[in-house]
Amino acid sequence: TMLSYILTDLSVPRETLRQLLAEVVEETYNAMSVDTDESTSDTLAIVSSDQIPFDMSQLEQFRAALYEVCSGLCEDIVRNGEGAHHVMRVKVKGAESHAQAKGIGKSIVNSPLLKCAVAGNDPNVGRLVMAVGKYMGKHHKGVNVSETMTISMGGLRIFEFGEFTLNGDVEKELVAHMKKAQLTETTRGGVDHTSRDYPPHDQMVEIEVDLGLGTASAQVLGIDLTHEYVAINADYRS
Amino acid sequence: RRSFSSKKPAFVFNSAAEYYKYLNEHHSRLPWGFSVGSTTFKFVPQEAPHLPSKMTLTLIKPHKPTLLFGAVFTQNACPGAPIKVGRKRLSEDTLGAIIVNNKISNVCANGGGVSDAQEVCDAVAHHLDLRGSQILPSSTGVIGWRLPVDPIINALPSLVESLQDESILPAASGIMTTDLYPKIRSVDVCGGRIVGIAKGAGMIEPNMA
């Protein structure tokens, strides 16, 4: 379950506060996934103590600050995701709509096979194409996105215009990128990261998809799927 | 400012002490006009009397009831009682406080979760000289168990006693369940301040509206 509370002393009008909250939530909290399960209790509340006069001409600054707080908290949540060894950030651009971009991002971070590949530092990027195509096939039938899209991981182009652009050297670099973002028992002095009481992960696995269809974009956060996730939740008792 | 990017130098914490020091120095200061408190107590869940448990209550309170509040909630079709109550609170004129308990989520519990949540709100309101309808309840934890209303009410004096105006850290820690560490972010902006806290480690793909 995700609970979050945002406090401010700025006297932002009630309806403005609610509108901004809805917009920012759509781009942040509603754009992350640890394990694809939506809780029965997720709640985010925002409260102003109405202490400091707010100039409506500064609305964009306030919105940007609210976004920074919310997106930062979402990063903290995925970094603390159960069993997480890697955190993934998927940027989708060139989409026909924000919903399409976010849907593809979610399809990628929620793919069990892709999550396992990331967990194992496996450059099995065919699963990335699968995750994009799966979403498009369900929601945008008839669009042959494989001919228009490009995919990069860790800044490395791995797919463009219907074909993979992989070779042995690229695969080694992909593995290195994922390992750099991985927590292991042996990094940082052999600390057990699965029970560490401070934030791990200083780097993410970065995936970028350009659909080549339009101008909309979205960013989604997710994590890998590890033995620890299964152990934590199989062993959990009320 | 903490960064978290593969392209920029990252802020790396090497111990819990280092992380808490960072939170205290950079993020935990409350905006003006808020008090926060927390208290922990033992109770025996009626569904599992063989498992004596601890619950933490967290209270977040503007110094005076405020018109300026909002919330979004899960769209899960089996929502907890606090969600049902919370949705109604959005049409209230003012909000006086938020009460959060961990350990039990008050979802689909026997005996009336909504009335339990309301009873807790009324008791909190009594201690703060507010109306029950000015209190937003939140619960997180085990699904299906009933809220231990009497132990919660008994713990309220201690909760109110713990209110302070300095740090949000007790709230960030108090709402945790399976989290490994508290989560706080803040930004100073437009002559004021925004501070946020969050909890969550599993069952996470929010779709709030």
Interface residues (C-beta under 8 A of the other chain):
Chain A: T1 M2 L3 S4 Y5 I6 L7 T8 D9 L10 S11 V12 P13 R14 L17 R18 L21 A22 V25 Y29 N30 M32 S33 V34 D35 T36 D37 E38 S39 T40 S41 D42 T43 L44 A45 I46 V47 S48 S49 D50 Q51 I52 F54 D55 Q58 Q61 F62 A64 A65 L66 E68 V69 C70 G72 L73 C74 E75 D76 I77 V78 R79 N80 G81 E82 K106 N110 G154 H177 K180 A181 R188 S195 R196 D197 Y198 P199 H201 D202 Q203 M204 E206 Y229 I232 N233 S238
Chain B: R2 F4 S5 S6 A10 F11 V12 F13 N14 S15 A16 E18 Y19 Y20 L30 P31 W32 G33 F34 E47 A48 L51 I60 P62 H63 K64 T66 L67 L68 F69 G70 A71 V72 F73 T74 Q75 N76 C78 P79 G80 P82 I83 G86 L95 I98 V100 S105 V107 C108 L136 S138 S139 T140 G141 V142 I143 G144 W145 I168 A171 I175 T177 T178 D179 L180 Y181 K183 R185 S186 V187 V189 C190 G191 G192 R193 I194 V195 G196 I197 A198 K199 G200 A201 G202 M203 I204 E205 P206 N207 M208 A209
